Amino acid sequence: MYFSKKSTLGTTTLLASGAAISQIIVIVAAPLLTRFYSPQEFGILAIYVSIVNSLGLVLAGRYDQAIYIAKDEREIYGLTYLSVILALLSAVSLTAISGFLISYFFSSFLETYKVYWPVFLLGIFTYSVYQTLISKNVKTKNAFSISKSRTIQSIGIVLIQILMVTFKFSVSGLIIGQVLGQITGLPTILKSRYNYKSINLIYLRELAVKYRSFPYYNVWSSLLNSSSITLLPIIISNTHGIGAAGYYALSQRVIGLPMGVIGIAISQSYALELGNAQSYVAVYGLFKSTLRNTSILGLIVMLISICSYFLSYFVWRVVARSWEIYCYSFLCFFYASTCVPYIANC
């Protein structure tokens, strides 16, 4: 069946395919990366990613989510411009504040991690800009560029992390690869033919006031919601050690495949159609159809997760010996995380 790129189903299909390919690339590369990096090093990467994802999500004041309900092209690109500016200002402010606090109160911490700090702040800014551009491209129904960008981003992350091994980098190779890999996905979704001359500071101020409910209400709810997931590696590292956080991070890569592919694509398409809905009846109808379709997809994922149990012997053979516990544990988590939520939906 042919799906138009301008249709909702076509948009969802393209978004899901891009998310699937990017996730599969990361999963396929995992056995190779475990040959070069230890669980402890992956644990540090997991903590880095957790902090970046939590802070990067709200760095632009959630004005990137307002793009979904923008009324015209000028508002779409105006909100995009506003989000990038706020992300830059927030990153600079965070750099100044955190630099003062660390140097004044945690000087020993600064000596240990001062090499990673600029990369860490660059990662937060890059993540925020990437999420903004994703929202802009979803709104303009440019799903193909998003899929292409995610694929390039995953390939870039994996290749740079492997390349860092040749330069004798340890955990810094994982972190640098993560940041530079994110940047490689930006050019694909950055392309635009819009004339930004019609956007000035006065217009940006008007947009900031018009959509002020997003930083007032959406920032804190988004931060709490993301923290419930992203802070787990930090908690695990404090209670069970940094190596356990590494095992958890690698397991999450596989666990998040079905939920990430389906959830990301549908949530973005849902937000787009929700912004276009003209009445409460249309919103309720959209909710019912989305719930029904995700329940059907959930049953399919549940069957796939059952079949994945038989992959344990193969996975155990290809990864390094120190990762044996990961091979057995992730299958149990994979089955539970896919079956339980979707059975509940049904």
C-alpha angles and dihedrals in degrees: 000000000000118000120199114232088227095056125089093240091048091049092050092047093051093046092048093048092051092048091047095050093047092049093047091052090054093046094047090050093049096086090052094047091050087061090060104033131047127229089254091057091049087050091059089048090051091054090048092050091047093055093042094050093047097047096033091056093063100028092103094047090253090282085133088072090055088065089076091064097038112137101217144003093272091056091047094056093036091057090045091053091045092051093051092048092049091047090053094047091046092049092051091048091047090051092053096044096043092044091054094046094047096045093044102039105017107035093150089054090052092053091052100043105023090109091059098043099083090045090049093054092044088053092053092050093045092049092051093049091047092053090049093052090047090056091048093050093046090052092050089045093240093145094149092064090050092052091047092047094052092049092050090046094054093046090048093050094049096044094047092047090052091045091053089064091066089057091053094250117155122185090345087064090059093048096044089047090052094052098041090043090056090052092053089064095055102077093059094058095032095074114111137159095199118125105238092190089091089062118081137161093268091055092046089053090052091052092048090054095042093053097033091126089076097064090036098054112004098055097063096041091048092047093051092044095050093042091059087067106024096050093059094088090053092050092046092049090053095047104033105017136264092281092061089053088055092052089048093050093052091046090051091056090064096035091052094053100088097033093042096049094047098034099048095047096045096042092053093046090045092052090049095051091042089058090052095048113114102196145021090255091057091049092050092047091050090050093051094048092047092050092049094049094046090050090055091048089048092059090053091050090049091057091048091050091054090053090049090070089078091060092074096091093049094047092048090056098053103044128075118274094248088063096057094110089054092058094057099038100048093059091058091048091045093055095045096045094051102039103043101052095045095045086054090053091052 
